[in-house]
Amino acid sequence: MKPDMFREPVTILVGMGFPAEVCGVLDAYRHLVEWPVSFRDAAHSVALKACQAALRGEIEAETARGLFAAFAAKHDLMAPETSAIAASRMRRDRDPRVQ
């Protein structure tokens, strides 16, 4: 595995709510750079600096992953787990009263 790749991707929602897998430090860095300036905060700054440090080899990719995931969670960007979505659909298919 490349040193800048995450062990597990971080799945976030982008655009109109489409899931996207962020598989490594460079992907996370790109998402952070594209984040609107008016919405940037301390969590963004910390995650961005962590990604920059990981790209330079100063910290582990997993450290940057954790900080990127924290940023994504703070801003409600985390995609729901696919197992939760599948379970919800199965309940809805079995019981028409479930929306």
C-alpha positions as CSV (number, residue, x, y, z in Angstrom):
1,M,0.0,0.0,0.0
2,K,1.3,3.5,-0.8
3,P,2.2,5.5,2.2
4,D,-0.3,8.3,1.3
5,M,-3.3,5.9,1.0
6,F,-5.8,5.3,3.8
7,R,-6.4,1.8,5.2
8,E,-10.1,2.5,4.9
9,P,-11.6,5.2,2.7
10,V,-13.6,8.0,4.2
11,T,-17.0,8.2,2.4
12,I,-18.4,11.7,2.1
13,L,-21.3,13.2,0.4
14,V,-20.5,15.7,-2.4
15,G,-22.5,17.8,-4.8
16,M,-26.1,16.9,-4.6
17,G,-25.5,14.3,-2.0
18,F,-23.6,11.7,-4.0
19,P,-21.2,9.5,-2.0
20,A,-17.5,9.8,-2.9
21,E,-14.7,7.7,-1.4
22,V,-11.7,9.6,-0.2
23,C,-9.0,7.0,-0.5
24,G,-5.9,8.9,0.4
25,V,-4.2,12.0,1.6
26,L,-4.2,13.7,-1.8
27,D,-7.9,13.1,-2.3
28,A,-8.6,14.6,1.1
29,Y,-6.3,17.5,0.4
30,R,-8.2,18.2,-2.9
31,H,-11.6,18.2,-1.1
32,L,-10.2,20.6,1.5
33,V,-8.7,23.0,-1.0
34,E,-12.0,23.1,-2.9
35,W,-14.0,23.8,0.3
36,P,-15.6,27.3,0.0
37,V,-13.5,29.9,1.7
38,S,-16.5,31.4,3.5
39,F,-17.1,28.0,5.2
40,R,-13.6,27.3,6.4
41,D,-13.0,27.1,10.1
42,A,-10.5,25.7,12.6
43,A,-11.5,22.1,11.8
44,H,-10.7,22.8,8.1
45,S,-7.4,24.4,8.9
46,V,-6.3,21.5,11.1
47,A,-7.3,18.9,8.5
48,L,-5.6,20.8,5.7
49,K,-2.4,21.2,7.6
50,A,-2.4,17.5,8.5
51,C,-2.9,16.6,4.9
52,Q,0.0,18.9,3.9
53,A,2.2,17.3,6.6
54,A,1.3,13.8,5.5
55,L,2.1,14.6,1.8
56,R,5.5,15.8,3.0
57,G,5.9,12.6,5.0
58,E,6.0,14.3,8.3
59,I,3.0,12.5,9.8
60,E,1.2,9.2,9.0
61,A,-1.6,9.1,6.4
62,E,-3.9,7.6,9.1
63,T,-3.4,10.7,11.3
64,A,-4.5,12.9,8.4
65,R,-7.4,10.5,7.7
66,G,-8.6,10.9,11.3
67,L,-8.5,14.7,11.1
68,F,-10.2,14.7,7.7
69,A,-12.9,12.4,9.0
70,A,-13.4,14.7,12.0
71,F,-13.7,17.7,9.7
72,A,-16.2,15.8,7.5
73,A,-18.3,14.7,10.5
74,K,-18.4,18.3,11.9
75,H,-19.7,19.5,8.6
76,D,-22.2,16.6,8.2
77,L,-20.4,15.3,5.1
78,M,-20.1,11.7,6.2
79,A,-22.1,9.4,4.1
80,P,-24.3,6.9,5.9
81,E,-22.9,3.3,5.9
82,T,-24.2,1.3,3.0
83,S,-25.3,-1.5,5.4
84,A,-27.6,1.1,7.1
85,I,-29.0,2.2,3.8
86,A,-29.6,-1.4,2.7
87,A,-31.3,-2.3,6.0
88,S,-33.6,0.7,5.6
89,R,-34.6,-0.3,2.1
90,M,-35.3,-3.8,3.2
91,R,-37.6,-2.6,6.0
92,R,-39.4,-0.4,3.5
93,D,-39.8,-3.2,1.0
94,R,-41.2,-5.5,3.6
95,D,-43.5,-3.0,5.3
96,P,-45.2,-0.4,3.1
97,R,-45.9,1.7,6.2
98,V,-42.2,2.4,6.7
99,Q,-41.1,5.4,4.7
